[in-house]
């Protein structure tokens, strides 16, 4: 693989089924080890319970506040600079209790693929 520079483009934001807005910063077959997406959860919103099969996910909080829930730990408050590591297959969701958007990086290894996303709303 050659050195690459991927330009951030806020116009590429889209709504994802788990209940947040996503900008794919880096997610491609030529870099299968990791993907990086910027996620945005609107004030007062909570994402759906979901899990990533065969994929470990890390939340790196950029701005705002969140309360993360996973199947194996109590609700965890998160703020700028905090990192939450979610093992592959663990159910998770995040709530934004604040008055402004919660923005974080979702860093997945191996890279995020929609086929590994599983809604867990009815399972938790």
C-alpha positions as a printed Julia matrix, in Angstrom:
124×3 Matrix{Float64}:
   0.0    0.0    0.0
   1.27   3.47  -0.88
   0.98   6.53   1.34
  -2.45   8.1    1.01
  -4.13  11.31   2.09
  -7.89  11.19   2.44
  -9.5   14.61   2.63
 -12.28  15.11   5.18
 -15.51  16.25   3.53
 -18.38  17.21   5.83
 -20.72  17.13   2.81
 -20.46  13.32   2.81
 -22.47  12.96   6.02
 -25.32  10.45   5.91
 -27.84   9.08   8.39
 -27.16   5.5    9.51
 -29.85   3.11  10.72
 -28.52   2.94  14.28
 -29.65   6.54  14.82
 -26.67   8.78  14.14
 -25.02  10.67  11.32
 -21.79   9.3    9.82
 -18.92  10.63   7.74
 -16.61   7.85   6.55
 -13.12   9.27   7.04
 -11.32   6.11   5.95
 -12.92   2.8    5.08
 -11.63   0.88   2.08
 -10.55  -2.57   0.98
  -7.0   -1.32   0.43
  -6.71  -0.69   4.21
  -8.65  -3.63   5.7
  -7.07  -3.44   9.17
  -8.97  -0.35  10.32
 -11.73   2.12   9.48
 -12.37   5.57  10.92
 -15.73   7.31  10.83
 -16.93  10.51  12.44
 -20.26   9.93  14.18
 -22.69  12.62  15.29
 -25.56  12.06  17.72
 -28.01  14.92  18.06
 -28.86  16.42  21.45
 -31.23  14.24  23.45
 -30.96  11.26  21.08
 -29.86   7.69  21.77
 -28.57   5.24  19.2
 -30.16   1.81  18.85
 -28.69  -1.16  20.67
 -26.39  -2.84  18.15
 -23.28  -4.98  17.91
 -20.47  -5.41  15.43
 -19.67  -9.03  14.65
 -15.93  -9.77  14.33
 -15.13  -6.06  14.77
 -13.72  -4.19  17.77
 -14.9   -0.58  17.95
 -13.38   2.38  19.76
 -15.17   5.66  20.45
 -12.89   8.7   20.73
 -15.02  11.62  21.92
 -14.25  14.86  20.03
 -16.95  17.14  21.43
 -20.08  17.03  23.53
 -20.97  14.51  26.2
 -22.27  10.98  25.99
 -23.43   8.14  28.16
 -22.33   4.82  26.68
 -23.93   1.51  27.56
 -22.54  -1.91  26.74
 -23.77  -5.34  27.67
 -20.92  -5.87  30.15
 -20.63  -2.59  32.06
 -22.9    0.04  33.58
 -23.66   3.34  31.86
 -20.4    5.23  31.4
 -20.24   9.04  31.07
 -17.9   10.19  28.3
 -16.53  13.61  27.46
 -13.94  15.15  25.14
 -10.79  13.01  24.87
 -12.3    9.89  26.46
 -11.96   6.55  24.67
 -14.31   3.6   25.06
 -13.16   0.23  23.67
 -16.0   -2.13  22.76
 -15.02  -5.75  22.08
 -16.32  -7.49  18.97
 -19.84  -8.82  19.39
 -20.74  -6.73  22.46
 -24.08  -4.91  22.37
 -23.72  -1.14  22.67
 -25.49   2.18  22.39
 -24.73   5.8   23.25
 -26.98   8.6   24.52
 -26.37  12.33  24.13
 -27.75  14.02  27.27
 -26.39  17.42  26.26
 -27.77  20.47  24.49
 -25.39  20.21  21.52
 -24.25  17.45  19.2
 -22.08  14.61  20.48
 -19.27  14.04  17.96
 -16.84  11.14  18.14
 -14.6    8.98  16.0
 -15.63   5.36  15.6
 -12.42   3.44  14.95
 -13.01  -0.18  13.94
 -10.66  -3.1   13.5
 -10.86  -4.79  11.2
 -12.59  -2.15   9.11
 -16.34  -1.62   9.46
 -18.49  -3.53   7.0
 -22.28  -3.24   7.0
 -22.57  -7.04   6.89
 -21.04  -7.12  10.41
 -23.61  -4.68  11.83
 -26.36  -6.34  13.84
 -29.32  -4.53  15.35
 -29.69  -5.69  18.98
 -32.59  -3.49  20.1
 -34.8   -6.52  20.8
 -32.0   -8.61  22.3
 -30.93  -6.4   25.21
